[in-house]
Amino acid sequence: AAITLGYALVAPPFFSLLFPQYMDAVHLSQALAAILVILLPSSFIGTAIQAKLHTVPPSWLYWGIVPDIVHIAALVALLPTIGIWGVVISKALDAASALLISVIQWQLLKVRAR
């Protein structure tokens, strides 16, 4: 989160200095950087679940495709209507759904461990 905040603060002067013709992209890059705040916990939890694969039902592995389906569906719906921001929003929905699934699986794994 601190790196994302740092990037959000540094991006505008960086873009104005090195890429002045792309100043419109500053907000997009800051939004994409903010998505990392969602992705990192999801990847940590996902790695912990992967480490416990011997105790995880095989059907749980199919849930890994859900974020991709959410991402594609959001792209199809949002890209034609709001353009490049549709891509950013679809990536955020992808990350949020991956985090949600990872948290649910982690909670279920904790219940099974008891």
C-alpha positions in Angstrom: 0.0 0.0 0.0 2.9 2.4 0.8 4.5 1.8 -2.6 1.1 2.4 -4.3 0.7 5.6 -2.4 4.3 6.6 -3.3 3.6 5.9 -6.9 0.4 7.9 -6.9 2.3 10.9 -5.6 5.3 10.5 -7.9 3.4 9.7 -11.1 2.2 13.2 -12.1 5.6 14.9 -12.0 7.2 11.9 -13.6 4.7 11.8 -16.4 5.0 15.6 -16.9 8.7 15.4 -17.1 9.2 12.3 -19.2 5.9 11.8 -21.0 4.2 15.2 -21.3 2.1 14.1 -24.2 0.5 11.3 -22.1 -0.7 13.3 -19.1 -4.2 11.9 -19.6 -2.7 8.5 -18.7 -1.6 9.5 -15.2 -5.0 8.7 -13.6 -5.1 5.4 -15.4 -1.7 4.4 -14.2 -2.5 5.4 -10.6 -5.7 3.3 -10.8 -3.9 0.3 -12.1 -1.3 0.7 -9.4 -4.0 0.8 -6.7 -5.2 -2.6 -8.0 -2.0 -4.0 -6.7 -3.3 -3.4 -3.2 -6.0 -5.9 -3.9 -3.8 -8.4 -5.8 -1.1 -8.8 -3.2 -3.2 -10.3 -0.4 -4.9 -12.5 -2.9 -1.7 -13.9 -4.2 -0.4 -14.5 -0.6 -3.6 -16.4 0.4 -3.6 -18.2 -2.9 0.0 -19.4 -2.3 -1.0 -20.6 1.2 -3.9 -22.5 -0.3 -1.7 -24.0 -3.0 0.7 -25.2 -0.2 -2.2 -27.1 1.3 -3.3 -28.8 -1.9 -3.2 -32.2 -0.4 -6.1 -31.2 1.9 -8.0 -29.2 -0.7 -10.8 -30.9 -2.6 -10.0 -31.0 -6.4 -13.2 -29.1 -7.2 -11.7 -26.0 -5.5 -9.2 -25.8 -8.3 -12.0 -24.9 -10.7 -12.7 -21.7 -8.7 -9.5 -20.3 -10.0 -11.1 -19.7 -13.4 -13.9 -17.5 -12.0 -11.8 -14.3 -11.8 -10.8 -14.8 -15.5 -14.5 -15.2 -16.4 -15.3 -12.0 -14.5 -12.5 -10.2 -16.2 -13.6 -11.2 -19.7 -17.3 -10.5 -19.0 -16.5 -7.1 -17.6 -14.2 -6.3 -20.6 -17.0 -7.3 -23.1 -19.5 -5.1 -21.2 -17.4 -2.1 -20.2 -14.8 -1.7 -23.0 -17.3 -0.6 -25.7 -19.2 1.7 -23.3 -16.5 3.5 -21.3 -13.3 2.6 -23.2 -9.9 2.3 -21.5 -11.5 2.9 -18.1 -13.5 -0.2 -18.8 -10.2 -2.1 -18.9 -9.2 -0.7 -15.5 -12.5 -1.4 -13.9 -12.5 -5.0 -15.3 -9.0 -5.6 -13.9 -10.2 -4.3 -10.5 -13.2 -6.6 -10.7 -10.9 -9.5 -11.6 -8.6 -8.7 -8.6 -11.5 -8.3 -6.2 -13.1 -11.6 -7.3 -9.8 -13.4 -6.9 -9.4 -11.9 -3.4 -12.9 -12.9 -2.5 -12.5 -16.5 -3.7 -9.2 -16.8 -1.9 -10.6 -15.5 1.4 -13.6 -17.8 1.2 -11.3 -20.8 0.4 -9.0 -19.9 3.2 -11.9 -19.7 5.7 -13.2 -23.1 4.5 -9.7 -24.5 4.8 -9.5 -23.3 8.4 -12.8 -24.9 9.2 -11.7 -28.2 7.6 -8.4 -28.1 9.7 -10.4 -28.2 13.0 
